[in-house]
Amino acid sequence: MSGSTVELDITGMTCASCANRIERKLGKLPGVTATVNYATEQAQVEVTGPEAVDTTALVAAVEAAGYGATVHVQQPPAGTDDDGSLPDDPTAPLRQRLVVSAVLAVPVVLLSMVPPLQFPDWQWAALALAAPVAVWGALPFHRAAWVNARHGAATMDTLVSVGVLAAFGWSLYALFLGDAGRSGMHMAFSWFATDPEASDLYLEVAAAVTVFILAGRYMEARAKQRSGAALRALLELGAKDASVLRDGPSGPVETRVPAASLVVGDVVVVRPGERIPSDGVVREGSSAVDLSMLTGESVPVEVRPGDRVTGATIDVGGRLVVEVTAVGADTELARMGRLVEDAQTGKAEVQRLADRVSAVFVPVVIGLAVLAFVGWLVAGGSLTAAFTAAVATLIIACPCALGLATPTALLVGTGRGSQLGILIGGPQALERTRGVDTIVLDKTGTVTTGEMRLTAVVTAGDDVTAAALLAVAASAEDGSEHPVARAVVRAAREQGLDVPVAEQFTATPGAGVQAVVDGEVVVVGTARWSAEAWALHVPDELSDRVAAAESDGGTAVLVARGGAVLGAVVVGDTVKPEAAEAVRRLVALGLRPVLLTGDNEGAARAVAAKVGIDEVHARATPASKLDTVRGLQAVGRSVAMVGDGVNDAAALAAADLGIAMGAGTDAAIAASDITVVSGRLTVVADAVRLSRATLRTIRGNLFWAFAYNVAAIPLAMAGLLNPVLAGAAMAFSSVFVVTNSLRLRRFAPSD
């Protein structure tokens, strides 16, 4: 299995330290590099060494670390189980444990903190209520701590388990061997460990800390479910069944089959309101297709025979007959899902630093707790005060927030991006957006539509109208597949002109065409070819107007009939309607736009002037596009490259940040860091904004997590925190990080 990537679903992880242990365990296998994501509970394993390492060995390595693993299988999840019932809620067992523990813990806390409620022998009732919480309620922490201890490791669960058991064990000692079990004993709640009236019973600590941390875990689990909802919604867009045309005794018959059973070559019927079941090509019919679920675009796109359609989009117009060209993992929907999942599995450099810290954090905290205990005793403090400081230090220092800081923000940010048609390639892409100051835009297909359209019809005199000239040109060009010819024919048909059928069609590559239309020879081609091959005379006024059109970025071809020049038709690659606004938004983000194209200088300058770009590099080959990007980098610029063609792939890969337009080639998309599915240039600015917002959230989360621990541990060691408050603060820190990440769900596109 050398040279491959395997994804594993991991079970049993409870904190970032668990993920680090699994990474280290997998990394010990020859040629294996692993990234384990605590939030998504997945491991991405790359096997690059010469030795073959199969999936069995990978799973065994994870199990040897004390966790479970299975090979990840990506399937678009259905809304129900196979038996038609709703899928089980994975958070239900945790919720049940939390509710039962809370019901038992509340009376314990009230009895311990409110002296008027303390009836004779109340402490024994508190013990009866607290024992199930400390043992059964905290069982997940005890179990995980035991598994880690068997493997010679300590994690967050170790801190929680030791803290809860220490508080509960101390209380048992005080009740059975000390004075706390006497009838009529009273105790008062203390905010600080140094209070001389502090009780030597800690049942409320064992119970309340367990409930607080269970509550934090439950809210984390629910928040992670919500943060992954965008990806699940994306994968659930696929149609559940399809109408397939099968051969019957009297002709094709529609048969309803599950969409998962489709194969390449099947022909399906899609009616208005139905989802297209898989990627394919329209064979019959015309309609409008709603692409909003995949691209974020609200305006339906017209499709006709020969046009490609994407699975999961909705037919909102007429009946379509579609031939399936891709199924399962090869579809556009599945590809988008893989891109989003890959992004969510990665780690930013800042998170890798946090992981390294959390890996050594737990042993250090245990040492600090022991130091606090001994320090209080050496300083003359009471045993109660020393014990309280040690337990508070253990509980408040749990590094949950560190492990959740990056994954949750990535989950939400990339999920929101998928809803808007923005696929972010991973945390490294996010980090690169921060420093980018220059954005290089490929012209064809990025700033322009990439499709030739008729822009002008120029007549040579008053004896012919523009419509007649266009009809003659379209008649001659109808037999050609050249982009210029297709633009002329399309324009004539869109205008409803009567296009006569041509005879004796002949094409001269790179020059033009000739044909017989209504008994006369019609020539359509370049001025040079028309003059050299046909000795046609072009009036000076027409030559000037043709030259002006070409200097403005157009391509002009002369039209002659019966040896006389009738005029010229001008076609051009039209600028996208949103291009100028997109450039303005990119400039507002602090990016300097550069236009890069293989076209001539005149065409490039004309397009640049229309959209507001000053710096232009024309006549660029794939190699010179790469050189342009490297040249900008050489003078200190951090470059983002936006492109869509095979000739852009090298430049996209070399740029600090590669952004591919989704309508482009697979090579361009594979070489990029971010993909804009809709192909709209304004969405590029949204992609940059979303990436920067996600990175800001990650950094804010990490700052909070680090600052919390740095500030809280000294307070706990100094005896300024009751363990109950420490448990509440620790749980809140994790919930805060997840909630802060969820704010990204409200990210709104500029449009």
Secondary structure, DSSP 8 states (H G I E B T S, - for coil): -TTEEEEEEEES--SHHHHHHHHHHHHTSTTEEEEEETTTTEEEEEE-SSS---HHHHHHHHHHTT-EEEE-------SS-TTSS----TTHHHHHHHHHHHHHHHHHHHHHH-GGG--TTHHHHHHHHHHHIIIIITHHHHHHHHHHHHTT---HHHHHHHHHHHHHHHHHHHHHTSSTTSTT------SSTT-TT--S--HHHHHHHHHHHHHHHHHHHHHHHHHTHHHHHHHTTS-SEEEEEEEETTEEEEEEEEGGG--TT-EEEE-TT-B--SEEEEEE--EEEE-HHHH---S-EEE-TT-EE-TT-EE-SS-EEEEEEE-GGGSHHHHHHHHHHHHHH---HHHHHHHHHHHHHHHHHHHHHHHHHHHHHHTT--HHHHHHHHHHHHHHT--HHHHHHHHHHHHHHHHHHHHTTEEE--HHHHHHHHH--EEEEEIIIIIEEEEEEEEEEEESSTTS-HHHHHHHHHHHHTT--SHHHHHHHHHHHHTT------EEEEEETTTEEEEEETTEEEEEE-HHHHHHHH-----HHHHHHHHHHHHTT-EEEEEEETTEEEEEEEEEEEE-TTHHHHHHHHHHTT-EEEEE-SS-HHHHHHHHHHHT--EEE-S--HHHHHHHHHHHHHTT--EEEEE-SGGGHHHHHHSSEEEEETTS-HHHHHT-SEEETT--THHHHHHHHHHHHHHHHHHHHHHHHHHHHHHHHHHHHTT-S-HHHHHHHHHHHHHHHHHHHHGGGG-----
